[in-house]
């Protein structure tokens, strides 16, 4: 099980350039925006990140609850 988790982690973290392609584009776009538009862009990014983060949090919580040692 530990090997599987390690392999999955390495596969997702192997190519950082592919995972961060939008960063330069967002920075250049946000630099040319006014305050209200930049705030809207940041809110949109947070809105789009809520679903994946909540799924990961739920899976992590369920995993943690099922792997706790039994108390006697």
C-alpha positions as a LaTeX table, in Angstrom:
\begin{tabular}{lrrr}
\hline
Residue & $x$ (\AA) & $y$ (\AA) & $z$ (\AA) \\
\hline
Unk1 & 0.00 & 0.00 & 0.00 \\
Unk2 & 2.81 & 2.41 & 0.86 \\
Unk3 & 4.49 & 1.68 & $-2.46$ \\
Unk4 & 1.28 & 2.47 & $-4.34$ \\
Unk5 & 0.88 & 5.80 & $-2.55$ \\
Unk6 & 4.52 & 6.67 & $-3.21$ \\
Unk7 & 4.25 & 5.79 & $-6.91$ \\
Unk8 & 1.06 & 7.85 & $-7.30$ \\
Unk9 & 2.68 & 10.80 & $-5.55$ \\
Unk10 & 5.76 & 10.63 & $-7.76$ \\
Unk11 & 3.66 & 10.40 & $-10.93$ \\
Unk12 & 1.69 & 13.52 & $-10.04$ \\
Unk13 & 4.71 & 15.51 & $-8.82$ \\
Unk14 & 7.15 & 14.43 & $-11.54$ \\
Unk15 & 6.52 & 17.14 & $-14.10$ \\
Unk16 & 6.13 & 20.46 & $-12.30$ \\
Unk17 & 6.31 & 22.45 & $-15.54$ \\
Unk18 & 3.15 & 20.77 & $-16.82$ \\
Unk19 & 1.32 & 21.45 & $-13.56$ \\
Unk20 & 2.16 & 25.16 & $-13.42$ \\
Unk21 & 1.58 & 26.31 & $-16.98$ \\
Unk22 & $-1.08$ & 28.87 & $-16.15$ \\
Unk23 & 0.88 & 30.76 & $-13.51$ \\
Unk24 & 2.70 & 33.10 & $-15.90$ \\
Unk25 & $-0.46$ & 33.77 & $-17.86$ \\
Unk26 & $-2.46$ & 34.61 & $-14.72$ \\
Unk27 & 0.29 & 36.90 & $-13.46$ \\
Unk28 & 0.45 & 38.88 & $-16.72$ \\
Unk29 & $-3.33$ & 39.06 & $-16.92$ \\
Unk30 & $-3.69$ & 40.21 & $-13.30$ \\
Unk31 & $-0.96$ & 42.83 & $-13.73$ \\
Unk32 & $-2.99$ & 44.60 & $-16.39$ \\
Unk33 & $-6.27$ & 44.58 & $-14.45$ \\
Unk34 & $-7.71$ & 47.18 & $-12.13$ \\
Unk35 & $-8.37$ & 46.42 & $-8.44$ \\
Unk36 & $-11.94$ & 45.20 & $-8.87$ \\
Unk37 & $-11.12$ & 42.87 & $-11.76$ \\
Unk38 & $-8.06$ & 41.45 & $-9.98$ \\
Unk39 & $-10.20$ & 40.73 & $-6.92$ \\
Unk40 & $-12.71$ & 38.95 & $-9.19$ \\
Unk41 & $-9.93$ & 36.86 & $-10.75$ \\
Unk42 & $-8.66$ & 35.82 & $-7.32$ \\
Unk43 & $-12.19$ & 34.94 & $-6.19$ \\
Unk44 & $-12.69$ & 32.82 & $-9.31$ \\
Unk45 & $-9.46$ & 30.92 & $-8.68$ \\
Unk46 & $-10.51$ & 30.20 & $-5.10$ \\
Unk47 & $-13.98$ & 29.16 & $-6.26$ \\
Unk48 & $-12.53$ & 26.66 & $-8.73$ \\
Unk49 & $-10.13$ & 25.28 & $-6.10$ \\
Unk50 & $-12.87$ & 24.59 & $-3.52$ \\
Unk51 & $-14.19$ & 21.36 & $-5.10$ \\
Unk52 & $-10.86$ & 19.51 & $-5.47$ \\
Unk53 & $-9.71$ & 20.64 & $-2.03$ \\
Unk54 & $-12.95$ & 19.55 & $-0.40$ \\
Unk55 & $-12.75$ & 16.15 & $-2.10$ \\
Unk56 & $-9.15$ & 15.67 & $-0.93$ \\
Unk57 & $-10.07$ & 16.81 & 2.56 \\
Unk58 & $-12.99$ & 14.38 & 2.74 \\
Unk59 & $-10.91$ & 11.46 & 1.50 \\
Unk60 & $-8.13$ & 12.35 & 3.96 \\
Unk61 & $-10.57$ & 12.58 & 6.86 \\
Unk62 & $-12.19$ & 9.23 & 6.03 \\
Unk63 & $-8.76$ & 7.62 & 5.69 \\
Unk64 & $-7.66$ & 9.09 & 9.03 \\
Unk65 & $-10.83$ & 7.91 & 10.79 \\
Unk66 & $-10.46$ & 4.35 & 9.50 \\
Unk67 & $-6.76$ & 4.07 & 10.35 \\
Unk68 & $-6.96$ & 5.24 & 13.96 \\
Unk69 & $-5.96$ & 2.56 & 16.49 \\
Unk70 & $-8.85$ & 1.06 & 18.44 \\
Unk71 & $-9.09$ & 2.26 & 22.04 \\
Unk72 & $-9.70$ & $-0.34$ & 24.74 \\
\hline
\end{tabular}
